[in-house]
Amino acid sequence: MFGRRRLPHAVLFDMDGTLVDSEHYWVSSEKALAEEFNGTWTNDDGLSVVGMSLTDSSLVFKSRVETDLTADQVVQRLTDSVSEQLAREIPWRPGAKELLLEIRKAGIKTALVTMSLRRMAKQVVDAIDFDAFDLIIAGDDVRNGKPHPEPYLLAAERLGVDPKNCVAFEDSLSGLRSAEAANTKAVGIPNVVPIEQIPGRILWDSLSGKSLRDLRKLF
């Protein structure tokens, strides 16, 4: 039985805004694509789609910018643009890689659970200088994106663990709802968008300075 003060069986990381500070890359890419079609995309527009599946966010984009691109073409164009920026610099979130390394040294299973495309997720994972993840669950691996629980349920299933024995880190409300609905020990680390504090919800200011001891305290 998974008792108190024991380590999780797996730790699941969101990517954009949680592992890497890339949300501003997405907003700048959305703005540039909108301008290409003489449209306007504001910072608030960008923040409104943080944490959504790329399919859903591309439909929001098309509803606000008149373009003949299909939703999938919007996703591919934005992914190309963000990937180019990540190739120049990957801005890691404070404490994320350090905690991830400690988790790996402890032999705990890990998964990257992101709504970005697999090719971008692999780009980020390949840039980490240690064996960081057992598994990637990307936006093109699931039928239902966040806030649906499918991404986290699939990660737990493929890792062979019970979701309730997993910790999940998320920076957006949509992502946190996905992890909560999957019955993980979901931890919100607000970044560019606020996350409402409600009874039972776990929020941390940052992953900086966090350790296995903090993970134990969650159970």
Beta strands, then each sheet from edge to edge (+ up, - down):
strand 1: 10-13
strand 2: 109-113
strand 3: 135-137
strand 4: 166-170
strand 5: 185-188
strand 6: 202-203
sheet 1: 3+ 2+ 1+ 4+ 5+ 6+
end
